[in-house]
Amino acid sequence: MAALRDEADEEMRGRATLRDVAALAGTTPMTVSNVVNGRAGQVGPEVAKRVRAACERLGYRPHANARRLRTNRRQAIGVVIVDPSPAYVSDPLTAAMLAGLTASLGREGYSTVLHGVAPAELDDAPLLRHIESDGICLMLSGTPAKRRVIVERVRALGQPLLLLQDDVGDGIADAASIVQDDRGGAAALAQHLFDRPVGHTVMLVPEQPWPAMERREAGVRDVLRRLDRPPAFHVLRCGDEGFEPTQAALAAHVARHGVPDVVIGGNDQMAIAGMKLLAGRGLRIPQDVRVSGFNGLDFWRYATPELTTVFSPAYKLGEAAAAAMLQRLSLGAFSFRQQVLPVRFAAHGSTLASTDADPAGRGGNDRVERPAATSRKRGQPR
């Protein structure tokens, strides 16, 4: 009743009402209520669009406290990113996922409560001490055993849990995960890189374990196991994956083992750092060393030559996470256990000689592209 009185007081002060919005949108007050209270999944997209347009035109803003009392919801989704780096938001993949997530949630009237937490400081995260959300999205680093402990710790809060770029694991109830096909993308990349004899390959990865990097390494090893004469394969830990630590790790490896034939960057930033180190020593890319990256978030086009990479649907990952969480809040259960989004491999100048791109040898700008996998949902009801 207090909530109704709050809204009634606002209406008496001249604010637009649900009925005003419904009249302008050509629908019912209940439909307007569903849209503004985050239940747009029960409304057709065209009607929801008209309702939002009417709200904007009339300046309608539902009373937040009244809405929380009616729905028993905080209208917020928590996002916890477990990363030892305080600059976690500067990572391009993380930033793109967050953009897709927050934009999608915002359109449905939900805010995002973001916490970046170092692994050792998880218990001090405000979101885990004072629940401020209706569900939690979790993005983890660390070994598989440590990630499992964190998942169980967060799940004990009793909120729906959605993992980004990691597997849920068995025995975790009311949880799901959304990942991109890192393993398939890395396999497509490796097939391209090993389409000719190679004697020495290195892969650049961060010191801190990340599940996506683990899957990328696994995809490369999948292809290596199928080769009759696989090259020597070294995985280089590159500190915080910054420019200087990556170059230092590669320089130390070259000093000990010589120049590799192929350098595989766990992401585009590390690949470009390695490429610049090699080019600075007079090595030609790709004639002397073929270099590739991963994620394709605009960095690839700034490299000279342009970087062969695997394109990530990072923004769509965030959108898919928002849709899955909102559906869970609306229906009471996730509709899948894991959803896998496809990636796309594209070969550019850093691995293609002119005769690769143009069989006639005319130096054309053709490039090799193909999807690495198709989207699928595991555990989805038929």
C-alpha positions in Angstrom: 0.0 0.0 0.0 2.8 2.4 0.8 4.2 1.8 -2.7 0.8 2.6 -4.3 0.6 5.8 -2.2 4.1 6.8 -3.3 3.0 6.5 -7.0 -0.3 8.2 -6.3 1.5 11.1 -4.7 3.8 11.4 -7.8 0.8 11.3 -10.1 -0.9 14.0 -8.1 2.2 16.2 -8.6 1.6 16.0 -12.3 3.8 13.1 -13.3 2.7 10.9 -16.2 0.9 7.7 -15.1 0.9 4.1 -16.4 -2.5 4.9 -18.0 -1.1 7.9 -19.8 1.7 5.8 -21.3 -0.7 3.0 -22.2 -3.0 5.4 -24.0 -0.2 6.9 -26.0 1.3 3.5 -26.8 -2.1 2.0 -27.7 -1.9 -0.8 -25.2 -2.9 -1.6 -21.6 -1.5 -0.4 -18.2 -0.5 -4.0 -17.4 1.6 -4.2 -20.6 3.3 -1.0 -19.7 4.0 -2.3 -16.3 5.5 -5.5 -17.7 7.9 -3.4 -19.9 9.0 -0.9 -17.3 9.4 -3.6 -14.6 11.8 -5.7 -16.6 9.3 -8.3 -17.9 9.5 -7.3 -21.5 9.9 -10.9 -22.4 6.2 -11.3 -21.9 5.5 -8.5 -24.5 6.0 -8.5 -28.3 9.1 -6.5 -29.5 7.0 -3.9 -31.4 4.7 -3.3 -28.5 7.6 -3.0 -26.1 9.2 -0.5 -28.5 6.1 1.6 -28.5 5.9 1.6 -24.7 9.5 2.7 -24.4 8.9 5.5 -26.9 5.8 6.6 -25.0 7.7 6.6 -21.7 10.4 8.8 -23.3 7.9 11.2 -24.8 6.0 11.6 -21.6 9.0 11.6 -19.3 7.6 8.7 -17.4 9.9 7.3 -14.7 8.5 4.6 -12.4 9.2 5.1 -8.7 12.1 2.9 -8.0 11.3 2.1 -4.3 7.6 1.4 -5.2 8.7 -1.0 -8.0 11.1 -2.9 -5.7 8.4 -3.4 -3.1 5.9 -4.7 -5.8 8.4 -7.0 -7.5 10.7 -7.9 -4.6 13.5 -7.2 -7.0 16.5 -4.8 -6.8 16.4 -4.3 -10.6 20.2 -4.8 -10.7 22.5 -7.6 -12.0 25.9 -8.0 -10.3 29.0 -8.5 -12.4 32.0 -9.9 -10.6 35.3 -10.0 -12.5 38.1 -11.9 -10.7 41.3 -10.5 -12.1 44.6 -9.7 -10.4 44.9 -6.5 -12.5 43.2 -3.4 -11.2 42.9 -2.2 -14.8 40.7 -5.1 -15.7 38.1 -2.9 -17.5 40.8 -1.8 -20.0 41.0 -5.4 -21.4 39.3 -5.1 -24.9 37.4 -8.4 -24.6 36.2 -7.6 -21.1 35.2 -4.0 -22.1 33.2 -5.2 -25.2 31.4 -7.9 -23.2 30.5 -5.4 -20.5 29.2 -3.0 -23.2 26.9 -5.6 -24.6 25.7 -6.7 -21.1 25.0 -3.2 -19.7 23.3 -1.9 -22.8 21.0 -4.9 -23.0 20.2 -4.8 -19.3 19.6 -1.0 -19.4 17.0 -1.4 -22.1 15.1 -3.7 -19.8 15.3 -1.3 -16.8 18.1 -3.1 -15.0 21.3 -1.5 -13.7 24.7 -3.2 -13.4 26.6 -3.5 -10.2 30.3 -4.0 -11.3 33.0 -5.3 -9.0 36.6 -6.1 -10.1 38.2 -8.3 -7.5 41.7 -9.7 -7.1 41.6 -13.5 -6.3 42.9 -13.1 -2.8 40.3 -10.3 -2.0 37.2 -12.1 -3.0 35.6 -12.3 0.4 35.9 -8.5 0.8 34.0 -7.8 -2.4 31.0 -5.5 -1.3 28.6 -7.4 -3.6 29.3 -10.7 -1.8 29.0 -9.1 1.7 25.9 -7.1 0.9 23.7 -8.5 -1.8 22.7 -5.7 -4.1 21.5 -7.7 -7.1 18.9 -10.2 -8.5 21.5 -12.4 -10.2 25.3 -12.5 -10.6 27.4 -12.8 -13.8 30.9 -14.1 -13.0 34.1 -13.9 -15.0 37.0 -15.8 -13.5 40.7 -16.2 -13.7 42.9 -18.7 -11.9 43.5 -22.4 -12.0 40.4 -24.7 -12.6 40.5 -25.8 -8.9 40.5 -22.2 -7.7 37.8 -21.2 -10.1 35.6 -24.0 -8.8 36.0 -22.8 -5.2 35.0 -19.3 -6.2 31.9 -20.5 -8.1 30.8 -22.5 -5.1 31.4 -19.5 -2.8 29.3 -17.2 -5.0 26.6 -19.7 -5.6 26.2 -20.0 -1.8 24.6 -16.5 -1.9 21.5 -18.2 -3.4 21.3 -16.0 -6.5 21.1 -17.2 -10.1 24.6 -17.5 -11.5 25.8 -17.0 -15.0 29.5 -17.6 -15.9 31.1 -15.7 -18.7 33.8 -17.5 -20.7 34.0 -20.6 -18.3 32.2 -23.9 -17.7 29.7 -24.2 -14.9 30.9 -27.6 -13.8 28.8 -30.4 -12.3 26.8 -30.0 -9.1 26.2 -26.3 -9.3 22.5 -25.6 -9.3 20.7 -22.7 -10.8 23.6 -21.8 -13.0 24.6 -21.6 -16.7 27.5 -20.4 -18.8 28.1 -18.5 -22.0 31.4 -18.9 -23.9 32.8 -18.3 -27.3 34.3 -21.2 -29.2 37.9 -20.4 -28.3 39.0 -24.0 -28.9 37.4 -24.3 -32.3 38.8 -20.9 -33.3 42.3 -21.8 -32.2 42.1 -25.1 -34.1 41.1 -23.3 -37.3 44.0 -20.9 -36.8 46.5 -23.8 -36.2 45.3 -25.6 -39.3 46.2 -22.5 -41.3 49.6 -22.0 -39.6 50.7 -25.6 -39.9 49.6 -26.0 -43.5 53.3 -26.1 -44.4 56.4 -27.6 -42.6 57.1 -25.8 -39.3 60.0 -26.6 -37.0 59.5 -24.2 -34.0 56.3 -22.6 -32.6 55.7 -20.5 -29.6 52.4 -19.4 -28.0 52.2 -16.3 -25.9 49.8 -16.4 -22.9 49.4 -14.4 -19.6 51.0 -15.6 -16.4 47.5 -15.7 -14.7 45.5 -18.7 -16.0 42.3 -17.8 -17.8 39.8 -20.4 -19.1 39.6 -18.9 -22.5 43.4 -19.1 -22.9 43.3 -22.7 -21.7 40.8 -23.5 -24.5 42.9 -21.7 -27.1 46.0 -23.7 -26.1 43.9 -26.9 -26.2 42.7 -26.1 -29.8 46.3 -25.6 -31.0 47.3 -28.9 -29.3 44.3 -30.7 -31.0 45.8 -29.9 -34.4 49.4 -30.7 -33.3 48.4 -34.2 -32.2 47.1 -34.9 -35.7 50.3 -33.9 -37.5 52.7 -36.5 -38.7 55.7 -34.3 -37.8 54.6 -31.7 -35.2 56.9 -28.8 -34.5 58.5 -28.1 -31.2 55.8 -26.2 -29.2 56.6 -23.8 -26.4 54.0 -21.9 -24.3 55.5 -18.6 -23.0 54.1 -17.0 -19.9 54.1 -13.2 -20.5 53.5 -11.6 -17.1 50.4 -9.4 -17.1 50.3 -9.8 -20.9 51.3 -6.1 -21.4 53.6 -4.9 -24.1 56.9 -5.0 -22.2 56.4 -8.3 -20.4 55.4 -10.0 -23.7 58.5 -8.7 -25.5 60.7 -9.7 -22.6 59.3 -13.2 -22.5 59.8 -13.6 -26.3 63.3 -12.1 -26.3 64.4 -14.5 -23.5 63.0 -17.4 -25.5 64.7 -16.4 -28.7 68.0 -16.0 -26.8 67.7 -19.6 -25.5 66.0 -21.4 -28.4 66.4 -19.3 -31.5 63.8 -17.5 -33.7 60.6 -19.4 -34.0 58.9 -20.1 -37.3 55.4 -19.3 -35.9 54.3 -17.0 -33.1 50.7 -17.5 -31.8 49.4 -14.7 -29.6 46.8 -15.7 -27.0 45.3 -12.3 -27.9 46.0 -9.6 -30.5 47.9 -7.3 -28.1 50.5 -10.0 -27.3 50.8 -11.0 -30.9 51.5 -7.4 -32.0 54.1 -6.9 -29.2 55.8 -10.0 -30.4 55.6 -8.9 -34.1 57.2 -5.5 -33.3 60.1 -7.2 -31.4 60.8 -9.5 -34.3 60.5 -6.8 -36.9 62.8 -4.6 -34.8 65.5 -7.3 -35.1 65.2 -7.2 -38.9 63.0 -10.3 -39.3 60.4 -10.2 -42.0 56.7 -10.9 -41.3 55.5 -13.3 -42.6 58.5 -14.4 -44.8 60.8 -15.2 -41.8 58.2 -15.6 -39.0 54.4 -16.0 -39.3 52.5 -14.3 -36.5 48.8 -14.6 -35.4 46.6 -13.3 -32.7 43.1 -13.8 -31.3 39.9 -11.7 -30.6 40.0 -9.4 -33.6 38.8 -6.3 -31.6 40.2 -3.7 -34.0 43.9 -4.1 -33.0 44.6 -6.4 -35.9 44.1 -3.7 -38.5 46.7 -1.4 -36.8 49.5 -4.0 -37.3 51.9 -3.9 -40.3 51.2 -6.3 -42.0 47.6 -6.7 -40.9 47.3 -9.4 -38.2 45.9 -12.9 -38.9 43.4 -13.4 -36.1 40.2 -15.1 -34.8 37.3 -12.7 -34.4 35.4 -12.8 -31.1 31.7 -12.0 -30.8 32.5 -10.2 -27.5 29.6 -7.7 -27.6 27.2 -10.4 -28.5 28.5 -12.5 -25.5 27.4 -9.6 -23.3 24.0 -9.4 -25.0 23.5 -13.1 -24.7 24.4 -13.0 -21.0 21.8 -10.3 -20.4 19.1 -12.2 -22.3 19.8 -15.4 -20.4 19.8 -13.7 -17.0 16.5 -11.8 -17.7 14.9 -15.0 -19.0 16.0 -16.8 -15.8 14.4 -14.1 -13.7 11.2 -14.2 -15.7 10.8 -17.9 -16.0 12.5 -19.2 -12.8 15.1 -21.4 -14.6 17.8 -21.1 -17.2 16.9 -22.6 -20.5 20.3 -24.1 -21.1 23.4 -25.2 -19.2 25.9 -23.8 -21.6 25.7 -21.7 -24.8 28.6 -21.5 -27.2 28.9 -18.6 -29.6 30.8 -19.0 -32.9 34.0 -17.2 -33.7 35.4 -16.4 -37.2 39.0 -17.1 -38.3 40.6 -14.7 -40.9 44.1 -14.9 -42.4 45.7 -11.6 -43.2 49.2 -10.4 -44.2 51.0 -11.5 -41.0 50.8 -15.2 -42.1 50.0 -14.8 -45.9 52.8 -14.4 -48.4 51.6 -12.5 -51.6 51.3 -15.8 -53.4 49.0 -17.2 -50.7 46.6 -14.3 -51.1 46.9 -14.2 -54.9 47.8 -17.4 -56.6 48.7 -15.5 -59.8 51.4 -13.6 -57.8 49.8 -10.2 -58.5 49.9 -9.1 -54.9 46.2 -8.8 -54.5 44.4 -8.0 -51.2 42.4 -11.2 -50.9 42.3 -12.9 -47.5 41.3 -16.3 -46.2 38.2 -16.3 -43.9 36.0 -19.0 -42.6 33.8 -19.6 -39.5 35.4 -21.7 -36.9 32.2 -23.2 -35.5 28.5 -22.8 -35.2 26.5 -21.6 -32.2 25.1 -24.2 -30.0 23.5 -24.6 -26.6 24.3 -27.6 -24.3 21.7 -29.0 -22.1 19.0 -27.1 -23.9 15.5 -28.7 -23.7 14.4 -30.1 -27.1 
